[in-house]
Amino acid sequence: MGAPAGEARSSAGGVVILPIESYSDPVWARKAHIHRANVARVHAGMIQKLGRDNVRFLTTEESAVGGVGFWKNPLNRLDDKRYLGVFAYVKCPAGRSDYAYRDDLGGRVLKMFHAYGQDTIEIMSGEFKRMNDPDVLGAMIIFVYCRPGLNDLSADEDLEAVVLFMSRDTIDNFLGLRITTQEMFNRSLVWPVFQGPEKIKMLRQFVLQP
């Protein structure tokens, strides 16, 4: 059985998994309690699969929603359904010799997804099946990445963040090899990339709410 929601802690202070009492909607507080083992497995599974040296989840000290939980799309506040979300710093991977990514925003987003995104949605897809909850719309993935690594990112001007909303159907079709990576992005909601520490601070503290 997974650890209870809110137990996973970080050296950054606060907890990674959004605590039950932090949810603004009591319905989702109950759902978060019911699905607490699923959320804990996403957190643990990503660390195991991606490696502690490559990923660091935000905490409730750094983000209004912590690093893992059930979050709303703030652009659609009237919809009571939510996404299973992850919010993490990831280390910008070294270039691959067999494929040259474009050195622009689009190329860097693809690089992040190929390095971390597919493993992440595979882990989340397994939990969607276990939860079997129609009110969980899909995955919200927020990766903040930079060139130096995972330490002291507050003043790094190279910081960028990608925010991706994916439906469960899109995830199933992508993992089932029925659609390409490009078609997966076409079917998903991708926000404009947040660049620089100030814009990412706004994303962390104000854009997303529990």
C-alpha positions as CSV (number, residue, x, y, z in Angstrom):
1,M,0.0,0.0,0.0
2,G,1.3,3.5,-0.9
3,A,2.2,6.1,1.6
4,P,-0.6,8.5,2.6
5,A,-1.0,11.7,0.8
6,G,1.3,14.4,2.1
7,E,3.9,12.0,3.6
8,A,6.5,12.4,0.9
9,R,8.8,15.2,2.1
10,S,11.6,17.1,0.4
11,S,14.7,18.9,1.5
12,A,13.1,22.0,0.0
13,G,10.6,22.1,2.9
14,G,6.9,21.2,2.8
15,V,5.5,18.0,1.3
16,V,5.4,16.8,-2.3
17,I,1.9,15.3,-2.4
18,L,-0.8,17.9,-1.9
19,P,-2.4,17.2,1.5
20,I,-6.0,16.3,1.8
21,E,-6.8,19.4,3.9
22,S,-5.4,21.7,1.2
23,Y,-8.1,20.9,-1.4
24,S,-10.5,23.7,-1.9
25,D,-13.3,21.3,-3.0
26,P,-14.4,18.8,-0.4
27,V,-15.5,16.4,-3.1
28,W,-11.9,16.3,-4.4
29,A,-10.5,16.1,-0.8
30,R,-12.5,12.9,-0.5
31,K,-11.3,11.6,-3.8
32,A,-7.7,12.4,-3.0
33,H,-8.1,10.4,0.2
34,I,-9.6,7.5,-1.7
35,H,-6.9,7.6,-4.4
36,R,-4.0,8.4,-2.0
37,A,-2.2,5.2,-2.8
38,N,-2.4,5.9,-6.6
39,V,-1.0,9.3,-6.1
40,A,1.9,8.0,-4.0
41,R,2.7,5.3,-6.6
42,V,3.0,8.0,-9.3
43,H,5.4,9.9,-7.1
44,A,7.5,6.9,-6.2
45,G,7.3,5.4,-9.7
46,M,8.6,8.6,-11.4
47,I,11.6,8.8,-9.0
48,Q,12.4,5.1,-9.6
49,K,12.0,5.3,-13.4
50,L,13.5,8.8,-14.0
51,G,16.1,8.8,-11.2
52,R,16.6,11.1,-8.3
53,D,19.4,12.9,-10.1
54,N,17.1,13.8,-13.0
55,V,13.8,14.8,-11.3
56,R,12.9,16.9,-8.2
57,F,9.2,17.4,-7.4
58,L,8.1,20.8,-6.1
59,T,6.7,20.9,-2.6
60,T,3.9,22.8,-0.9
61,E,6.5,25.4,0.1
62,E,7.3,26.1,-3.5
63,S,4.0,25.6,-5.3
64,A,0.4,26.2,-4.4
65,V,-0.4,22.7,-5.5
66,G,2.8,20.9,-4.3
67,G,4.3,18.4,-6.8
68,V,1.7,15.6,-7.2
69,G,-2.1,15.8,-6.8
70,F,-5.5,16.3,-8.5
71,W,-5.6,19.8,-10.1
72,K,-8.0,21.8,-12.2
73,N,-7.3,23.5,-15.5
74,P,-7.5,27.1,-14.4
75,L,-8.7,28.1,-17.8
76,N,-11.9,26.1,-17.3
77,R,-12.9,26.8,-13.7
78,L,-16.5,25.8,-14.2
79,D,-15.6,22.2,-14.9
80,D,-15.6,20.2,-11.6
81,K,-13.4,17.4,-13.0
82,R,-9.7,17.4,-12.5
83,Y,-6.4,16.0,-13.9
84,L,-3.9,13.9,-12.1
85,G,-0.9,16.3,-12.1
86,V,2.8,16.2,-11.6
87,F,5.0,19.4,-11.2
88,A,8.7,18.8,-11.2
89,Y,12.1,20.2,-12.1
90,V,13.9,17.9,-14.6
91,K,17.5,18.0,-15.7
92,C,17.9,19.0,-19.3
93,P,19.2,15.8,-20.9
94,A,22.4,15.6,-22.8
95,G,22.0,15.5,-26.6
96,R,21.5,12.2,-28.3
97,S,23.8,11.3,-31.1
98,D,21.1,9.5,-33.1
99,Y,18.6,12.4,-33.2
100,A,19.2,16.2,-33.5
101,Y,16.5,18.3,-31.8
102,R,16.0,21.8,-33.0
103,D,17.6,24.4,-30.8
104,D,14.3,26.3,-30.2
105,L,11.4,26.1,-27.8
106,G,9.6,23.3,-29.8
107,G,12.8,21.3,-30.0
108,R,13.4,21.6,-26.3
109,V,9.9,20.6,-25.4
110,L,10.2,17.5,-27.6
111,K,13.5,16.7,-26.0
112,M,12.0,16.9,-22.5
113,F,9.0,14.7,-23.5
114,H,11.2,12.1,-25.1
115,A,13.5,12.1,-22.0
116,Y,10.8,12.1,-19.3
117,G,7.3,12.4,-20.6
118,Q,6.6,9.0,-22.1
119,D,7.8,7.2,-18.9
120,T,5.6,9.6,-16.9
121,I,2.4,9.0,-18.8
122,E,3.0,5.2,-18.7
123,I,3.2,5.4,-14.9
124,M,0.1,7.6,-14.8
125,S,-1.9,5.5,-17.2
126,G,-1.5,2.5,-14.9
127,E,-3.0,4.5,-12.1
128,F,-5.9,5.7,-14.2
129,K,-6.8,2.1,-14.8
130,R,-6.6,1.3,-11.1
131,M,-8.7,4.3,-10.1
132,N,-11.3,3.9,-12.8
133,D,-12.7,7.3,-11.9
134,P,-14.4,9.2,-14.7
135,D,-13.9,12.5,-13.0
136,V,-10.1,12.2,-13.5
137,L,-9.8,13.6,-17.0
138,G,-6.3,12.6,-17.7
139,A,-2.7,13.9,-17.0
140,M,-1.4,17.4,-16.3
141,I,2.4,17.4,-16.7
142,I,4.5,20.4,-15.7
143,F,8.2,20.1,-16.3
144,V,10.5,23.0,-15.4
145,Y,13.9,22.5,-17.0
146,C,17.2,24.3,-17.3
147,R,20.8,23.6,-18.3
148,P,22.7,23.6,-15.0
149,G,20.8,21.0,-13.1
150,L,18.4,20.8,-10.2
151,N,20.0,23.0,-7.6
152,D,19.2,26.6,-6.8
153,L,17.0,27.3,-9.8
154,S,15.5,30.5,-8.4
155,A,17.8,32.9,-10.3
156,D,18.5,30.9,-13.4
157,E,17.5,32.9,-16.5
158,D,17.6,29.7,-18.6
159,L,14.6,28.3,-16.8
160,E,11.6,27.2,-19.0
161,A,8.4,25.4,-18.1
162,V,6.1,23.3,-20.3
163,V,2.5,22.7,-19.2
164,L,0.7,19.8,-20.9
165,F,-2.9,18.6,-20.5
166,M,-3.6,15.1,-21.9
167,S,-6.9,13.2,-22.0
168,R,-6.9,9.6,-20.9
169,D,-8.1,8.6,-24.4
170,T,-5.1,10.5,-26.0
171,I,-2.7,8.8,-23.6
172,D,-4.2,5.3,-24.4
173,N,-3.9,6.0,-28.2
174,F,-0.3,7.2,-27.9
175,L,0.9,4.4,-25.7
176,G,-0.9,1.9,-27.9
177,L,1.1,3.3,-30.9
178,R,-2.1,4.3,-32.7
179,I,-1.0,8.0,-32.9
180,T,2.4,9.7,-33.3
181,T,4.0,12.0,-30.9
182,Q,3.0,15.0,-33.0
183,E,-0.6,13.9,-33.1
184,M,-0.5,13.4,-29.4
185,F,0.6,17.0,-29.0
186,N,-2.1,18.1,-31.5
187,R,-4.8,16.4,-29.4
188,S,-3.5,17.8,-26.1
189,L,-3.7,21.3,-24.6
190,V,-0.2,22.8,-24.5
191,W,0.2,26.1,-22.8
192,P,2.8,28.6,-24.2
193,V,6.1,27.9,-22.6
194,F,6.9,29.9,-19.4
195,Q,10.4,31.4,-19.6
196,G,12.5,32.9,-16.8
197,P,12.2,32.7,-13.0
198,E,9.6,35.4,-12.6
199,K,7.0,33.8,-15.0
200,I,7.7,30.4,-13.4
201,K,7.2,31.9,-10.0
202,M,3.8,33.1,-11.2
203,L,2.9,29.6,-12.4
204,R,4.0,28.1,-9.2
205,Q,2.2,30.4,-6.8
206,F,-0.7,32.0,-8.5
207,V,-1.8,30.2,-11.8
208,L,-2.5,26.8,-10.3
209,Q,-4.6,26.5,-7.2
210,P,-5.7,23.5,-5.1
